[in-house]
Amino acid sequence: MKAELLKKIKLPQNPGVYLFRKRKEIIYIGKATSLRDRVRSYFGKDLIETRGPLLVDMVFQADRIDFQATDSVLEAIILEANLIKKHQPHYNTKEKDDKSFNYVCITKEKLPKVVIIRGRNVKHRVFNKVYGPYTSGTQLREAMKIIRRIFPFLDDKNKNYLEFYRQINLAPDINDRKLYLQNIKNIKLFFEGKKKKILKNLQKEMKGYAKKREFEKAGEIKRQIFVLKHINDVALLKYPYPASPYVGGGAKGGGGRIEAYDIAHMSGKNMTGVMVTVVDGEVVKNEYRKFKIRTQTDANDTGALREVLERRFAHNEWRFPNLVVVDGGIAQLNIAKKIMTRFNLVTKVVSVVKDERHKPKAIIGDEQFTLKYKKEILLANSEAHRFAIAYHKNMRNRNFLK
């Protein structure tokens, strides 16, 4: 698709969902905080670096773009998931395993719970309703916080949390089952994209409670109507591009986004893996990740590293790095390079080689990054080692007490 065609499309600054089409077929669906800015970003000169080869091919194949504006980013997230589930676009589903994606599930109970479940676990339980998949776990959790402020619900947290949540209006009065079930009904409608129907139902319920002089309940519904009409989803704006691979920083000023990986175990027992993130020379701890190794039963560090990298890069909603740092030697370096090739990534890879005291003695791999960003590479490697050891010790202690 040529950039000139964009001039014919009057894209608004509103949040919403955009659909790339090839003739009548929808080949890709995405969400945006600003439809105009997001869609235009697909036609920049740095498309191969910022989106990756899969989406470059998608833009080349597309011949039309449609869009649906929404009132909020929150509604765009839900609409995107519903449309992807309905249409199964080729470039949304290619080489992806939705077992790692997140689903919002409503349980079958007298007082139903609303929980977030990984795709691989959904089939093992029976639910009243299942919504998803949602590609960004971080964004979904932020979305659920907003929804919970409108319609308080129970989740699968320990009962000790219930009183605290009730005090901050995030848990309902479980003594009023009728009112709680109305909340659950409205949550279902919200995930089905039926906000107008919710507002109509709430107006009717509010008048009914007021007529019966149950003013406290009428006031609560009035609050829900107001919040629903004025959804404050500013927290979601922190994650504007969750649905596609993104290479941060462009390797300028501190190396851009560096991800470092390490494996920890004791003779193959309690084996763990971690990912730490350094962006432009600064650690970003809220993007650290832990991995409990599932496929290795002995002291196979390279096998464990392969598992961690495969699981990490299956999360295409996470921003992709400029540089991957692994701990070890040529074997670890080669494993990481194979994974980059398999996922069609242009990401560079280096490995930090240690001496007998586990101190860095060399960095092998891409020489350009090795020479230019030695300080940042060693910082990331050191953080990964510290984080891996801490996670391993924690797991070992928990297992010892069992």
DRENDO-1510 file (C-alpha; in Angstrom, 1 decimal, always signed):
<recs>
REC; n; res; u; v; w
REC; 1; MET; +0.0; +0.0; +0.0 .
REC; 2; LYS; +1.4; +3.4; -0.9 .
REC; 3; ALA; +1.6; +6.3; +1.5 .
REC; 4; GLU; -0.2; +8.6; -0.9 .
REC; 5; LEU; -3.5; +6.7; -0.2 .
REC; 6; LEU; -3.4; +7.9; +3.4 .
REC; 7; LYS; -4.4; +11.4; +2.1 .
REC; 8; LYS; -7.7; +10.0; +1.0 .
REC; 9; ILE; -8.5; +8.6; +4.5 .
REC; 10; LYS; -9.7; +11.1; +7.0 .
REC; 11; LEU; -8.2; +9.5; +10.1 .
REC; 12; PRO; -9.3; +11.2; +13.4 .
REC; 13; GLN; -7.1; +11.8; +16.5 .
REC; 14; ASN; -9.5; +9.6; +18.5 .
REC; 15; PRO; -8.6; +6.3; +20.0 .
REC; 16; GLY; -10.0; +3.3; +18.1 .
REC; 17; VAL; -9.2; +0.3; +15.9 .
REC; 18; TYR; -7.8; +0.2; +12.4 .
REC; 19; LEU; -8.1; -2.6; +9.9 .
REC; 20; PHE; -5.7; -3.2; +7.0 .
REC; 21; ARG; -7.4; -5.0; +4.1 .
REC; 22; LYS; -6.3; -6.8; +1.0 .
REC; 23; ARG; -9.4; -6.5; -1.2 .
REC; 24; LYS; -12.2; -7.8; +0.9 .
REC; 25; GLU; -10.1; -9.8; +3.4 .
REC; 26; ILE; -9.0; -8.2; +6.7 .
REC; 27; ILE; -5.3; -9.1; +7.1 .
REC; 28; TYR; -4.4; -7.1; +10.2 .
REC; 29; ILE; -6.2; -5.4; +13.1 .
REC; 30; GLY; -4.6; -3.0; +15.6 .
REC; 31; LYS; -5.7; -0.5; +18.3 .
REC; 32; ALA; -4.5; +3.1; +18.8 .
REC; 33; THR; -4.6; +5.9; +21.2 .
REC; 34; SER; -4.6; +8.2; +18.1 .
REC; 35; LEU; -5.8; +6.6; +14.9 .
REC; 36; ARG; -4.2; +9.3; +12.8 .
REC; 37; ASP; -0.7; +9.0; +14.4 .
REC; 38; ARG; -0.7; +5.3; +14.7 .
REC; 39; VAL; -1.7; +4.5; +11.1 .
REC; 40; ARG; +0.7; +7.1; +9.7 .
REC; 41; SER; +3.6; +5.4; +11.7 .
REC; 42; TYR; +3.3; +2.4; +9.3 .
REC; 43; PHE; +4.5; +4.5; +6.4 .
REC; 44; GLY; +7.6; +5.9; +8.0 .
REC; 45; LYS; +11.1; +5.4; +6.5 .
REC; 46; ASP; +12.1; +3.3; +9.5 .
REC; 47; LEU; +9.3; +0.8; +9.2 .
REC; 48; ILE; +11.6; -2.2; +9.0 .
REC; 49; GLU; +13.4; -1.2; +12.2 .
REC; 50; THR; +10.3; -0.2; +14.2 .
REC; 51; ARG; +7.8; -2.9; +13.1 .
REC; 52; GLY; +9.8; -5.9; +11.9 .
REC; 53; PRO; +9.6; -7.8; +8.6 .
REC; 54; LEU; +6.2; -9.4; +9.2 .
REC; 55; LEU; +4.4; -6.1; +9.4 .
REC; 56; VAL; +6.4; -4.6; +6.6 .
REC; 57; ASP; +5.0; -7.4; +4.4 .
REC; 58; MET; +1.5; -6.7; +5.7 .
REC; 59; VAL; +1.7; -3.0; +4.7 .
REC; 60; PHE; +3.0; -4.1; +1.3 .
REC; 61; GLN; +0.1; -6.5; +0.8 .
REC; 62; ALA; -2.6; -4.2; +2.0 .
REC; 63; ASP; -4.6; -2.0; -0.4 .
REC; 64; ARG; -7.1; -0.4; +2.0 .
REC; 65; ILE; -7.5; +0.8; +5.6 .
REC; 66; ASP; -10.7; +1.0; +7.5 .
REC; 67; PHE; -11.2; +2.2; +11.1 .
REC; 68; GLN; -13.6; +2.4; +14.0 .
REC; 69; ALA; -13.2; +5.2; +16.4 .
REC; 70; THR; -14.1; +4.6; +20.1 .
REC; 71; ASP; -14.8; +6.9; +23.1 .
REC; 72; SER; -11.7; +5.6; +25.0 .
REC; 73; VAL; -8.5; +3.6; +24.7 .
REC; 74; LEU; -10.1; +1.0; +27.0 .
REC; 75; GLU; -12.9; +0.4; +24.5 .
REC; 76; ALA; -10.4; +0.2; +21.7 .
REC; 77; ILE; -8.6; -2.7; +23.6 .
REC; 78; ILE; -11.9; -4.6; +23.9 .
REC; 79; LEU; -13.0; -3.9; +20.4 .
REC; 80; GLU; -9.6; -5.0; +18.9 .
REC; 81; ALA; -9.8; -8.4; +20.8 .
REC; 82; ASN; -13.4; -9.0; +19.7 .
REC; 83; LEU; -12.6; -8.2; +16.0 .
REC; 84; ILE; -9.4; -10.4; +16.0 .
REC; 85; LYS; -11.4; -13.3; +17.5 .
REC; 86; LYS; -14.1; -12.8; +14.8 .
REC; 87; HIS; -11.9; -12.3; +11.7 .
REC; 88; GLN; -8.7; -14.2; +12.6 .
REC; 89; PRO; -6.5; -11.9; +10.4 .
REC; 90; HIS; -3.5; -13.5; +8.9 .
REC; 91; TYR; -0.9; -11.1; +10.2 .
REC; 92; ASN; -2.4; -11.1; +13.7 .
REC; 93; THR; -2.3; -14.9; +14.0 .
REC; 94; LYS; +0.7; -16.0; +12.0 .
REC; 95; GLU; +3.4; -17.8; +14.0 .
REC; 96; LYS; +1.6; -16.9; +17.3 .
REC; 97; ASP; +0.4; -19.2; +20.0 .
REC; 98; ASP; -2.6; -17.9; +22.0 .
REC; 99; LYS; -1.8; -20.3; +24.8 .
REC; 100; SER; +0.4; -17.5; +26.3 .
REC; 101; PHE; -2.2; -14.8; +25.8 .
REC; 102; ASN; -4.6; -13.5; +28.5 .
REC; 103; TYR; -8.3; -14.1; +28.8 .
REC; 104; VAL; -10.9; -12.4; +31.0 .
REC; 105; CYS; -13.0; -15.2; +32.5 .
REC; 106; ILE; -16.2; -15.1; +34.6 .
REC; 107; THR; -16.6; -18.1; +36.9 .
REC; 108; LYS; -19.7; -20.2; +37.5 .
REC; 109; GLU; -20.5; -19.4; +41.1 .
REC; 110; LYS; -23.3; -18.0; +43.2 .
REC; 111; LEU; -21.2; -14.8; +43.4 .
REC; 112; PRO; -19.2; -15.0; +40.1 .
REC; 113; LYS; -15.5; -13.9; +40.1 .
REC; 114; VAL; -13.8; -12.0; +37.3 .
REC; 115; VAL; -10.3; -13.4; +36.7 .
REC; 116; ILE; -7.5; -13.1; +34.2 .
REC; 117; ILE; -6.3; -16.5; +33.0 .
REC; 118; ARG; -3.5; -17.6; +30.6 .
REC; 119; GLY; -4.7; -19.3; +27.4 .
REC; 120; ARG; -3.0; -22.6; +28.3 .
REC; 121; ASN; -5.1; -22.8; +31.5 .
REC; 122; VAL; -8.5; -21.8; +30.2 .
REC; 123; LYS; -9.4; -25.2; +28.9 .
REC; 124; HIS; -8.7; -26.8; +32.2 .
REC; 125; ARG; -11.6; -24.9; +34.0 .
REC; 126; VAL; -15.3; -24.4; +33.2 .
REC; 127; PHE; -16.3; -20.7; +33.0 .
REC; 128; ASN; -19.6; -18.9; +32.5 .
REC; 129; LYS; -18.0; -16.5; +30.0 .
REC; 130; VAL; -14.5; -16.1; +28.4 .
REC; 131; TYR; -13.3; -13.0; +26.6 .
REC; 132; GLY; -10.1; -12.6; +24.6 .
REC; 133; PRO; -7.4; -13.3; +23.8 .
REC; 134; TYR; -5.7; -10.1; +24.8 .
REC; 135; THR; -2.1; -9.8; +23.6 .
REC; 136; SER; -0.8; -7.3; +26.2 .
REC; 137; GLY; -1.0; -8.6; +29.8 .
REC; 138; THR; +0.2; -5.3; +31.2 .
REC; 139; GLN; -2.4; -3.3; +29.3 .
REC; 140; LEU; -5.2; -5.7; +30.2 .
REC; 141; ARG; -4.4; -5.4; +33.9 .
REC; 142; GLU; -4.6; -1.7; +33.7 .
REC; 143; ALA; -7.9; -2.0; +31.8 .
REC; 144; MET; -9.3; -4.2; +34.5 .
REC; 145; LYS; -8.4; -1.7; +37.2 .
REC; 146; ILE; -10.5; +0.9; +35.3 .
REC; 147; ILE; -13.4; -1.5; +34.8 .
REC; 148; ARG; -13.3; -2.5; +38.5 .
REC; 149; ARG; -13.7; +1.2; +39.6 .
REC; 150; ILE; -16.9; +1.3; +37.5 .
REC; 151; PHE; -18.3; -2.1; +38.4 .
REC; 152; PRO; -16.6; -3.6; +41.5 .
REC; 153; PHE; -16.2; -7.3; +41.3 .
REC; 154; LEU; -14.7; -10.2; +43.1 .
REC; 155; ASP; -11.5; -11.9; +41.8 .
REC; 156; ASP; -9.4; -14.9; +42.9 .
REC; 157; LYS; -7.3; -13.0; +45.4 .
REC; 158; ASN; -7.1; -14.3; +49.0 .
REC; 159; LYS; -10.1; -13.4; +51.2 .
REC; 160; ASN; -7.8; -11.2; +53.3 .
REC; 161; TYR; -7.8; -8.7; +50.4 .
REC; 162; LEU; -11.6; -8.4; +50.4 .
REC; 163; GLU; -12.0; -5.8; +53.2 .
REC; 164; PHE; -9.2; -3.7; +51.8 .
REC; 165; TYR; -10.8; -3.7; +48.3 .
REC; 166; ARG; -14.2; -2.9; +49.8 .
REC; 167; GLN; -12.8; +0.2; +51.6 .
REC; 168; ILE; -11.4; +1.6; +48.3 .
REC; 169; ASN; -14.6; +0.7; +46.4 .
REC; 170; LEU; -13.1; -2.1; +44.4 .
REC; 171; ALA; -15.1; -4.9; +46.0 .
REC; 172; PRO; -18.9; -5.0; +46.1 .
REC; 173; ASP; -21.3; -5.5; +48.9 .
REC; 174; ILE; -21.6; -9.3; +48.8 .
REC; 175; ASN; -24.6; -9.2; +51.0 .
REC; 176; ASP; -26.6; -7.7; +48.1 .
REC; 177; ARG; -26.4; -10.5; +45.5 .
REC; 178; LYS; -28.9; -8.9; +43.1 .
REC; 179; LEU; -26.8; -5.7; +42.9 .
REC; 180; TYR; -23.6; -7.7; +42.4 .
REC; 181; LEU; -25.1; -9.8; +39.6 .
REC; 182; GLN; -26.1; -6.6; +37.9 .
REC; 183; ASN; -22.5; -5.6; +38.0 .
REC; 184; ILE; -21.4; -8.9; +36.5 .
REC; 185; LYS; -24.1; -8.5; +33.8 .
REC; 186; ASN; -22.8; -5.1; +32.9 .
REC; 187; ILE; -19.2; -6.3; +32.8 .
REC; 188; LYS; -20.2; -8.9; +30.3 .
REC; 189; LEU; -22.0; -6.3; +28.2 .
REC; 190; PHE; -18.9; -4.0; +28.4 .
REC; 191; PHE; -16.6; -6.8; +27.1 .
REC; 192; GLU; -19.1; -7.4; +24.3 .
REC; 193; GLY; -18.8; -3.7; +23.3 .
REC; 194; LYS; -22.4; -2.8; +24.3 .
REC; 195; LYS; -21.8; +0.3; +26.3 .
REC; 196; LYS; -25.0; +2.0; +25.0 .
REC; 197; LYS; -27.1; -0.9; +26.3 .
REC; 198; ILE; -25.3; -0.7; +29.7 .
REC; 199; LEU; -26.2; +3.0; +30.0 .
REC; 200; LYS; -29.8; +2.4; +29.1 .
REC; 201; ASN; -30.0; -0.4; +31.7 .
REC; 202; LEU; -28.4; +1.7; +34.3 .
REC; 203; GLN; -30.8; +4.7; +33.7 .
REC; 204; LYS; -33.7; +2.3; +34.2 .
REC; 205; GLU; -32.2; +0.7; +37.3 .
REC; 206; MET; -31.5; +4.1; +38.9 .
REC; 207; LYS; -35.0; +5.3; +38.4 .
REC; 208; GLY; -36.3; +2.1; +39.8 .
REC; 209; TYR; -34.2; +2.5; +43.0 .
REC; 210; ALA; -35.2; +6.2; +43.3 .
REC; 211; LYS; -38.9; +5.3; +43.0 .
REC; 212; LYS; -38.5; +2.8; +45.9 .
REC; 213; ARG; -36.6; +5.5; +47.8 .
REC; 214; GLU; -33.4; +3.4; +47.9 .
REC; 215; PHE; -31.4; +6.5; +47.4 .
REC; 216; GLU; -28.0; +5.0; +48.3 .
REC; 217; LYS; -28.3; +2.4; +45.6 .
REC; 218; ALA; -29.6; +5.0; +43.1 .
REC; 219; GLY; -26.6; +7.1; +43.9 .
REC; 220; GLU; -24.2; +4.3; +43.3 .
REC; 221; ILE; -25.7; +3.7; +39.9 .
REC; 222; LYS; -25.6; +7.4; +39.1 .
REC; 223; ARG; -21.8; +7.3; +39.9 .
REC; 224; GLN; -21.4; +4.3; +37.5 .
REC; 225; ILE; -23.2; +6.2; +34.7 .
REC; 226; PHE; -21.0; +9.3; +35.2 .
REC; 227; VAL; -17.7; +7.2; +35.2 .
REC; 228; LEU; -18.8; +5.2; +32.2 .
REC; 229; LYS; -19.4; +8.4; +30.2 .
REC; 230; HIS; -16.1; +9.9; +31.4 .
REC; 231; ILE; -13.7; +6.9; +31.3 .
REC; 232; ASN; -10.3; +8.1; +32.5 .
REC; 233; ASP; -7.9; +5.6; +30.9 .
REC; 234; VAL; -4.8; +7.8; +31.0 .
REC; 235; ALA; -2.9; +4.8; +32.6 .
REC; 236; LEU; -3.3; +3.0; +29.3 .
REC; 237; LEU; -1.5; +5.7; +27.4 .
REC; 238; LYS; +1.7; +4.5; +28.9 .
REC; 239; TYR; +1.5; +1.5; +26.5 .
REC; 240; PRO; +0.6; +3.1; +23.2 .
REC; 241; TYR; +1.9; +0.3; +20.9 .
REC; 242; PRO; +1.3; -3.0; +22.6 .
REC; 243; ALA; +0.1; -5.0; +19.6 .
REC; 244; SER; +3.2; -5.1; +17.4 .
REC; 245; PRO; +6.9; -5.6; +17.7 .
REC; 246; TYR; +8.7; -2.4; +18.5 .
REC; 247; VAL; +12.5; -1.7; +18.6 .
REC; 248; GLY; +13.1; +1.0; +21.1 .
REC; 249; GLY; +15.6; +3.8; +20.9 .
REC; 250; GLY; +17.1; +3.0; +17.6 .
REC; 251; ALA; +20.5; +2.2; +19.3 .
REC; 252; LYS; +21.2; +5.8; +20.0 .
REC; 253; GLY; +22.2; +7.3; +23.3 .
REC; 254; GLY; +22.9; +4.4; +25.6 .
REC; 255; GLY; +22.2; +1.6; +23.2 .
REC; 256; GLY; +18.4; +1.9; +23.0 .
REC; 257; ARG; +16.6; -1.1; +24.6 .
REC; 258; ILE; +18.9; -3.9; +25.9 .
REC; 259; GLU; +17.5; -7.1; +27.3 .
REC; 260; ALA; +19.8; -9.4; +29.2 .
REC; 261; TYR; +19.1; -13.0; +30.1 .
REC; 262; ASP; +20.5; -15.4; +32.7 .
REC; 263; ILE; +19.8; -18.9; +34.1 .
REC; 264; ALA; +20.2; -20.0; +37.7 .
REC; 265; HIS; +20.0; -23.4; +39.3 .
REC; 266; MET; +21.8; -25.8; +41.7 .
REC; 267; SER; +22.9; -28.9; +39.9 .
REC; 268; GLY; +19.8; -28.6; +37.7 .
REC; 269; LYS; +17.3; -28.2; +40.6 .
REC; 270; ASN; +15.0; -25.2; +40.9 .
REC; 271; MET; +16.1; -24.0; +37.5 .
REC; 272; THR; +15.0; -20.4; +36.8 .
REC; 273; GLY; +15.5; -17.9; +34.0 .
REC; 274; VAL; +15.2; -14.1; +34.0 .
REC; 275; MET; +15.0; -11.1; +31.6 .
REC; 276; VAL; +16.1; -7.7; +32.7 .
REC; 277; THR; +15.7; -4.5; +30.7 .
REC; 278; VAL; +18.1; -1.5; +30.3 .
REC; 279; VAL; +16.9; +1.5; +28.2 .
REC; 280; ASP; +19.4; +4.1; +27.2 .
REC; 281; GLY; +21.7; +3.2; +30.0 .
REC; 282; GLU; +19.0; +3.0; +32.8 .
REC; 283; VAL; +17.5; -0.1; +34.3 .
REC; 284; VAL; +13.7; -0.4; +33.9 .
REC; 285; LYS; +12.7; -2.8; +36.7 .
REC; 286; ASN; +9.0; -2.9; +35.9 .
REC; 287; GLU; +9.9; -4.7; +32.7 .
REC; 288; TYR; +11.9; -7.4; +34.4 .
REC; 289; ARG; +10.5; -10.9; +33.9 .
REC; 290; LYS; +10.9; -14.3; +35.6 .
REC; 291; PHE; +10.6; -17.7; +34.0 .
REC; 292; LYS; +10.3; -21.0; +35.8 .
REC; 293; ILE; +12.0; -23.5; +33.5 .
REC; 294; ARG; +9.6; -26.3; +32.4 .
REC; 295; THR; +11.5; -28.3; +29.7 .
REC; 296; GLN; +14.8; -29.0; +31.5 .
REC; 297; THR; +15.4; -31.5; +34.3 .
REC; 298; ASP; +19.2; -31.4; +34.4 .
REC; 299; ALA; +21.9; -28.7; +34.4 .
REC; 300; ASN; +21.3; -27.8; +30.7 .
REC; 301; ASP; +21.9; -24.0; +30.6 .
REC; 302; THR; +21.7; -23.7; +26.9 .
REC; 303; GLY; +18.4; -25.6; +26.8 .
REC; 304; ALA; +17.0; -23.4; +29.5 .
REC; 305; LEU; +18.1; -20.3; +27.7 .
REC; 306; ARG; +16.4; -21.5; +24.5 .
REC; 307; GLU; +13.1; -22.0; +26.4 .
REC; 308; VAL; +13.3; -18.5; +28.0 .
REC; 309; LEU; +14.0; -16.8; +24.7 .
REC; 310; GLU; +11.3; -18.7; +22.9 .
REC; 311; ARG; +8.7; -17.8; +25.6 .
REC; 312; ARG; +9.9; -14.2; +25.7 .
REC; 313; PHE; +9.7; -13.6; +21.9 .
REC; 314; ALA; +6.3; -15.3; +21.7 .
REC; 315; HIS; +5.1; -12.1; +23.5 .
REC; 316; ASN; +5.0; -9.9; +20.5 .
REC; 317; GLU; +3.1; -7.3; +22.6 .
REC; 318; TRP; +6.3; -6.6; +24.5 .
REC; 319; ARG; +8.6; -4.1; +23.0 .
REC; 320; PHE; +11.4; -5.7; +21.1 .
REC; 321; PRO; +15.1; -4.9; +21.9 .
REC; 322; ASN; +17.9; -3.5; +19.9 .
REC; 323; LEU; +20.3; -5.8; +21.6 .
REC; 324; VAL; +20.1; -9.2; +23.5 .
REC; 325; VAL; +22.8; -10.0; +26.1 .
REC; 326; VAL; +23.2; -13.6; +27.2 .
REC; 327; ASP; +25.5; -15.0; +29.8 .
REC; 328; GLY; +28.0; -17.7; +28.8 .
REC; 329; GLY; +30.0; -18.5; +25.7 .
REC; 330; ILE; +29.7; -19.4; +22.1 .
REC; 331; ALA; +27.0; -22.0; +22.7 .
REC; 332; GLN; +24.7; -19.4; +24.4 .
REC; 333; LEU; +25.5; -16.9; +21.7 .
REC; 334; ASN; +24.5; -19.3; +18.9 .
REC; 335; ILE; +21.3; -20.4; +20.6 .
REC; 336; ALA; +20.2; -16.7; +20.9 .
REC; 337; LYS; +21.1; -16.0; +17.3 .
REC; 338; LYS; +19.0; -19.0; +16.1 .
REC; 339; ILE; +16.0; -17.7; +18.1 .
REC; 340; MET; +16.4; -14.2; +16.5 .
REC; 341; THR; +16.5; -15.8; +13.1 .
REC; 342; ARG; +13.5; -18.0; +13.8 .
REC; 343; PHE; +11.4; -15.0; +14.9 .
REC; 344; ASN; +12.6; -13.0; +11.9 .
REC; 345; LEU; +14.2; -10.3; +14.1 .
REC; 346; VAL; +17.1; -7.9; +13.2 .
REC; 347; THR; +18.1; -7.8; +16.9 .
REC; 348; LYS; +21.8; -8.0; +17.6 .
REC; 349; VAL; +23.2; -10.5; +20.1 .
REC; 350; VAL; +26.3; -10.5; +22.4 .
REC; 351; SER; +27.4; -12.9; +25.1 .
REC; 352; VAL; +29.4; -12.1; +28.3 .
REC; 353; VAL; +32.1; -14.7; +29.0 .
REC; 354; LYS; +33.1; -15.1; +32.6 .
REC; 355; ASP; +36.3; -16.3; +34.3 .
REC; 356; GLU; +36.6; -18.9; +37.1 .
REC; 357; ARG; +35.4; -16.3; +39.7 .
REC; 358; HIS; +32.4; -15.5; +37.5 .
REC; 359; LYS; +33.8; -12.1; +36.6 .
REC; 360; PRO; +33.4; -10.7; +33.0 .
REC; 361; LYS; +36.5; -11.4; +31.0 .
REC; 362; ALA; +35.2; -10.9; +27.4 .
REC; 363; ILE; +32.2; -9.9; +25.3 .
REC; 364; ILE; +31.7; -11.8; +22.1 .
REC; 365; GLY; +29.2; -11.2; +19.3 .
REC; 366; ASP; +28.4; -8.0; +17.4 .
REC; 367; GLU; +31.6; -5.9; +17.6 .
REC; 368; GLN; +29.8; -2.6; +16.9 .
REC; 369; PHE; +27.6; -2.9; +20.0 .
REC; 370; THR; +30.4; -4.6; +22.0 .
REC; 371; LEU; +32.8; -1.6; +21.6 .
REC; 372; LYS; +30.2; +1.2; +21.7 .
REC; 373; TYR; +28.0; +0.0; +24.6 .
REC; 374; LYS; +30.3; -2.0; +26.8 .
REC; 375; LYS; +29.2; -0.2; +30.0 .
REC; 376; GLU; +25.5; -0.8; +29.3 .
REC; 377; ILE; +26.1; -4.4; +28.3 .
REC; 378; LEU; +27.9; -5.2; +31.5 .
REC; 379; LEU; +25.3; -3.3; +33.6 .
REC; 380; ALA; +22.5; -5.4; +32.0 .
REC; 381; ASN; +24.5; -8.7; +32.5 .
REC; 382; SER; +25.2; -7.9; +36.1 .
REC; 383; GLU; +21.5; -7.1; +36.8 .
REC; 384; ALA; +20.4; -10.3; +35.1 .
REC; 385; HIS; +22.8; -12.4; +37.2 .
REC; 386; ARG; +21.7; -10.7; +40.5 .
REC; 387; PHE; +18.0; -11.0; +39.6 .
REC; 388; ALA; +18.4; -14.7; +38.5 .
REC; 389; ILE; +20.2; -15.6; +41.8 .
REC; 390; ALA; +17.5; -13.9; +43.9 .
REC; 391; TYR; +14.7; -15.6; +42.1 .
REC; 392; HIS; +16.4; -19.0; +42.3 .
REC; 393; LYS; +17.0; -18.6; +46.1 .
REC; 394; ASN; +13.4; -17.6; +46.6 .
REC; 395; MET; +12.1; -20.6; +44.7 .
REC; 396; ARG; +14.6; -22.9; +46.5 .
REC; 397; ASN; +13.4; -21.7; +49.9 .
REC; 398; ARG; +9.8; -22.1; +49.0 .
REC; 399; ASN; +10.3; -25.7; +47.8 .
REC; 400; PHE; +12.4; -26.5; +50.9 .
REC; 401; LEU; +9.4; -25.6; +53.1 .
REC; 402; LYS; +7.0; -27.8; +51.2 .
</recs>
